[in-house]
Amino acid sequence: MDRYAWQMTDAIRYHVLNKGNASQLLGADVFDNAVDDLQLATFLDDPGHELVFATVRDKVVGFASGNVLLHPDKQPAFFINEVGVNADMRRRGIGTSLCECLIEIARDRGCKGIWLATEMENEAARALYRGIGGRETEHIVVYDWDGAMDP
């Protein structure tokens, strides 16, 4: 998707995940766990999933991923699932650019609502999301099953 203006800065390159560049994620240390070949292939095959990533000299230094949410009585929405930037690369605008990339893709896909959740004590993430125009809501309670919210 070369049309996205955010794909490159002086030293940082931004990419939309596709089958041609997916191998760059293998061995990347920006994720919670090692990237699994089968999970990566499954992710790529599902048209409801999006992932953008940033590289510096071909090393993955950040990513943001999300999913299109469909329901029979609502317009498509987009859930930003995860945003991560290597600790030594933070505070350089990478997280901001990745989120803006993902939001632009979601809007281009016709999503009418975009949302995410983060922990109350995660001040850095909350500042990031407010900084790109996110509205912080109150009184949301999260329930999980099968360890979905485990660290």
Secondary structure, DSSP 4 states (H G I P E B T S, - for coil): -TT-GGGB-SSEEEEE--TTTGGGGTT-SSSSSPPPHHHHHHHHH-TTEEEEEEEETTEEEEEEEEEEEEETTEEEEEEEEEEEE-GGG-SSSHHHHHHHHHHHHHHHTT-SEEE----TT-HHHHHHHHHTTPPPP-------STTTT--
